[in-house]
Amino acid sequence: MTYACLARPAAPGTAATCALARRRALMAGLALVAAAPLAACGRKAPRGQVVPPDATVLALGDSLTSGVGASADTAYPAVLQRLTGWKVVNGGVSGDTSAQALERLPALLQKHQPALVIVSIGGNDFLRRQSATATRTHIRSICTQARASGAQVVLVAVPELTFLAASAGLLSDHAMYEEIASELKIPLHSKGWSTVLADASLRSDQIHANATGYERFAQGLVETLKSTGLLVR
């Protein structure tokens, strides 16, 4: 920004006026910078339609979905069924990568015709150091195929798992999940697994929850389902 008072010799008394103008311009610029993150944070999460209490819901995932580290009736899909009244199909297979989950998806959609698909996959991709680009493509394809079947979709963020990070309690969601959810305009459940797996009291081993951890995860997921309109409060 240029000021007229800088283009010519200052008359007596104008120095203070110029200084005041500079301060006002600086404050206005800072206000715009500060407002930008607030505007981004104020964006509302995509909202869905209420899923009826007797609906079929598919929980697609790996060992964290199948419930390794706990019994079948304390895996998170079983807990979610108890908390919601939905019929929750446990579509978790221990060891599955995003590519393998994508391969299994069409048969699961055809068999169960779910009203909602909860996608929680990618941890094994990270542990095996597979291509992040390929993982992102697979997860995006899972979400788009599920939605094309007529189901609503919720994406669950997964931390970039390593044994060292898990044992040290230093876990955070991989950025790709927020990017995919934003791109496809679908609800995202964030900080679910990263919170549970960072707490040794909620784990059965370094990368799996115990019964209490799965319960905690399901409770947090229910809150996201409520806030996004998929589950009646």
Secondary structure, DSSP 8 states (H G I E B T S, - for coil): ---GGGSS---TTHHHHHHHHHHHHHHHHHHHHHHHHHHHHT----------TT-EEEEEESHHHHTTTS-GGGSHHHHHHHHH--EEEEEE-TT--HHHHHHHHHHHHHHH--SEEEEE--HHHHHTT--HHHHHHHHHHHHHHHHHTT-EEEEE--B---HHHHHHT---B-HHHHHHHHHHT--EE-SHHHHHHT-GGGBSSSS-B-HHHHHHHHHHHHHHHHHTTSS--
